[in-house]
Amino acid sequence: MKWALYAGCLLLGLCLEVRGHDPNKTPITWNREVSRIFYERCVSCHRDGGTSFSLMTYRDVQPRIVAIKEQVMAQRMPPWGAVKGFGNFRNDAGLTQEQVESIVDWIDGGARRGNNPNALPKEPKFKNPAAFKLPKDNIAVSGDMKVERALTLDGLWPERVPEGQSFQIVAARPDGSIEPLLWLYEHKQAQRHPFLFRKPIDLPIGTVIRGVPPDATVVLIAGKKARP
């Protein structure tokens, strides 16, 4: 029951927790603020030669502002594949709440380009990302599983998850404490990537990993023991 309540609160926050821009502040513009967000978070895919349509320039973005607002408020773009706030990840590529608010405020304020083209940042340079390789001593989980040896967890890899499936993974320690690990949301195999924790998580013997469906496989990525 408590996880269902927590789930509802998180999902409600994804769509509703966007505060309005203070009208007394300097208007947000593409040249000064929004282009920097797109260059950091979006254009590695949304560019000429990328995997989707270009969002490199104001001319590219302006006809799509309605769809962009819908996507960023629902946090479907950039595609992170997990519910924020459930687990803490160092490779989180999704927009921060501040970035979501800036984009929404910019669109609601008329999606201004800005008068100073010199405010635009330099266009980023792109490199092909290295393919992810699992380190050794990992544990594949399908269904609930009890940890038989002490484990330091560095992350999770969705090795085999049905398309569109959503589920929460937690670690239930022997002392009764619950560690939220990952809430996969509408999984897309084409966008699969590792979820790497900001800090390693120590799990003692007897911890139960819960939430992975029997028809899915998620790999526990072993890491080095966290330093005190």
Long-range contacts (C-beta under 8 A, 24 or more apart in sequence): 3-168, 3-170, 7-83, 7-168, 7-183, 10-83, 10-84, 10-85, 10-86, 10-183, 11-83, 13-85, 14-73, 14-74, 14-75, 14-83, 14-84, 15-73, 15-74, 17-97, 18-73, 18-100, 18-101, 18-104, 19-101, 20-105, 20-108, 21-101, 21-105, 21-108, 21-109, 27-109, 27-110, 27-112, 28-102, 28-105, 28-106, 28-109, 28-112, 29-106, 29-112, 29-113, 29-114, 29-119, 30-58, 30-61, 30-106, 30-111, 30-112, 30-113, 30-114, 31-58, 31-113, 31-114, 31-115, 31-116, 31-117, 31-119, 31-120, 32-114, 32-116, 32-119, 33-102, 33-106, 34-61, 34-102, 34-103, 34-106, 35-120, 35-121, 36-121, 37-95, 37-99, 37-102, 37-103, 39-121, 39-123, 39-124, 41-78, 41-93, 41-94, 41-95, 41-99, 42-77, 42-78, 43-124, 44-124, 44-126, 45-78, 47-126, 49-126, 50-126, 56-123, 58-113, 61-111, 62-111, 62-113, 65-107, 65-111, 66-107, 68-103, 68-107, 69-103, 69-104, 69-107, 69-108, 72-100, 72-103, 72-104, 73-100, 73-104, 75-100, 79-188, 79-191, 81-184, 81-185, 81-186, 81-187, 81-188, 81-191, 81-192, 81-193, 82-182, 82-183, 82-184, 82-185, 82-195, 83-183, 83-185, 86-168, 86-180, 86-182, 86-183, 87-180, 87-181, 87-182, 87-183, 87-195, 87-197, 88-197, 88-198, 88-199, 89-155, 89-195, 89-196, 89-197, 89-198, 90-196, 90-197, 90-198, 91-193, 91-194, 91-195, 91-196, 132-157, 132-193, 132-194, 134-219, 134-221, 135-221, 135-222, 136-222, 137-222, 138-219, 138-220, 138-221, 138-222, 139-219, 139-220, 139-222, 140-217, 140-218, 140-219, 140-220, 141-209, 141-212, 141-217, 141-218, 141-219, 141-220, 142-212, 142-213, 142-214, 142-215, 142-216, 142-217, 142-218, 143-212, 143-213, 143-214, 144-208, 144-209, 144-210, 144-211, 144-212, 145-208, 145-209, 145-212, 146-206, 146-207, 146-208, 146-209, 147-203, 147-204, 147-205, 147-206, 147-207, 147-208, 147-209, 148-205, 149-205, 150-202, 150-203, 150-204, 150-205, 151-202, 151-203, 151-207, 151-220, 151-222, 152-200, 152-201, 152-202, 152-203, 152-222, 152-223, 152-224, 152-225, 152-226, 153-181, 153-197, 153-200, 153-201, 153-202, 153-203, 153-220, 153-221, 153-222, 153-223, 154-196, 154-197, 154-200, 154-221, 154-222, 154-223, 154-224, 155-194, 155-195, 155-196, 155-197, 155-221, 155-223, 156-181, 156-182, 156-194, 156-195, 156-218, 156-219, 156-220, 156-221, 157-194, 157-195, 157-218, 157-219, 157-221, 158-184, 158-187, 158-192, 158-195, 158-216, 158-218, 158-219, 159-217, 159-218, 159-219, 160-216, 160-217, 161-187, 161-189, 161-192, 161-216, 161-217, 161-218, 162-187, 162-215, 162-216, 163-187, 163-188, 163-189, 164-188, 165-213, 165-216, 167-211, 167-212, 167-213, 167-216, 168-211, 169-209, 169-210, 169-211, 169-212, 169-218, 170-209, 170-210, 170-211, 171-201, 171-203, 171-207, 171-208, 171-209, 171-210, 172-207, 172-208, 172-210, 173-203, 173-204, 173-206, 173-207, 174-204, 174-205, 174-206, 174-207, 179-203, 181-209, 182-218, 194-221, 196-221, 197-223, 199-226, 200-224, 200-225, 200-226, 201-226, 202-226
